[in-house]
Amino acid sequence: MTLRIDISGLPPERLRFAASPLAELTAMLHVLAEPGHHPQFAAWAGDVWAGLRPELAERLREAEFLWRSSQADFLLPARPRPTLAEELDDVDRIDDEAYVTAALVTTCGSTRVRSAAPSPLTDAAARERALDLAQARGARQEAFAERLLADPAAVRARVRHTLELCAEAFFDAAWTGVAVRLATDLRLKHDLLRRQGVGAALASASGAVALAPDGDCIVVDKLQDKATSAHGTGVTFIPSVFGNPHLVVVHAPGWQPVVQYPVAEPGPAEPVSLETVTLRLDALAHPLRLRLLRTLARGPHTTGELAHAWELSRPEVSRHLAVLRRAGLLASRRHGRYVRHALNVPDLSALGTDLLAAVLR
């Protein structure tokens, strides 16, 4: 499973490494929404939640699907700016159709995105499909999607204001220290680019990113087999402290390729029994179960959503989920008429940080 970014004929200066305040704020918001993915930041997340004003906490919950299971593409700038305000100004310049389409992408729906797909702002069938997917994610996401489709301008302004409130509440204080670590990483990348070339710089960013032997393509280990091109625009690599262990890639049609990679090293894993390890490794040995697990790493899904995403029958998906559940790698909970399956991150992490990073990226 790989994402391939075509860079054939791309001038060297269009492969950029740069820090982004907006992308790092997005990574922080993901930590706040999914602290189980980031045990190293659990104390930080707890302190932030404890200090948030109730109004801002509610704003974060109502819009969390923009950064919880997968980040909306407009939150990872292709042209990073020095300040958050400048990057938010760039987001304001994106047209409503591109903004709304990116905001409504959910983890299952995103697996079949095509450039010719109709806009939910103008096509009734696309609108209904978007609302159906949002409903399956929960009442909050459904309500947000309905508001966004009814009045994009008002919702966009509210999202921007929410991000500005986050800057005042916790981002500005955290960014001061984070920016120093990002600058150190960027100096290393630029030095590698100058002295050893693109391949060495990519390898230092992540073991999941490599330059193809012919030098015409960047290969990224991700959930989907996808392809995109950096022709005419280039590709941007954004380091992240709070994004560890995720590797996030913008690759949808119409968007410039962006890769957000972690700069922090994961902590050591705690040992588990040999019997448990054997059971879990057996469950992960099947490639389809691994794909399902990587999908669930992006957020809870129903059996029907997983079947639709991978074009499988529901009984087949149910059988594989049962194996993963017996191995303790996922949990299932009923929400109204939906049963959602979620990744058990702590037990998966006990198998080792390399495996955890592979699943979560």
Salt bridges, closest charged atoms under 4 A:
ASP6 OD1 - HIS231 NE2 3.55
GLU34 OE2 - ARG68 NE 3.06
GLU55 OE1 - ARG53 NH1 3.60
GLU55 OE2 - ARG59 NE 3.45
GLU58 OE2 - ARG140 NH1 2.82
GLU62 OE1 - ARG147 NH2 3.91
GLU62 OE2 - ARG158 NE 2.50
GLU64 OE2 - ARG68 NH1 2.80
ASP89 OD1 - ARG160 NH1 2.86
ASP90 OD2 - ARG81 NE 2.68
ASP90 OD1 - ARG93 NH1 2.45
ASP92 OD2 - ARG160 NH1 2.49
ASP96 OD1 - ARG156 NH1 2.77
GLU164 OE2 - ARG160 NE 2.85
ASP185 OD1 - LYS189 NZ 2.66
ASP191 OD1 - ARG194 NH2 2.65
ASP191 OD1 - ARG195 NE 2.67
ASP221 OD1 - ARG294 NH1 3.42
ASP221 OD2 - ARG361 NH2 2.43
ASP225 OD2 - ARG291 NH2 3.63
GLU305 OE2 - ARG137 NH1 2.62
GLU311 OE2 - ARG112 NE 3.49
ASP347 OD2 - ARG280 NH2 3.32
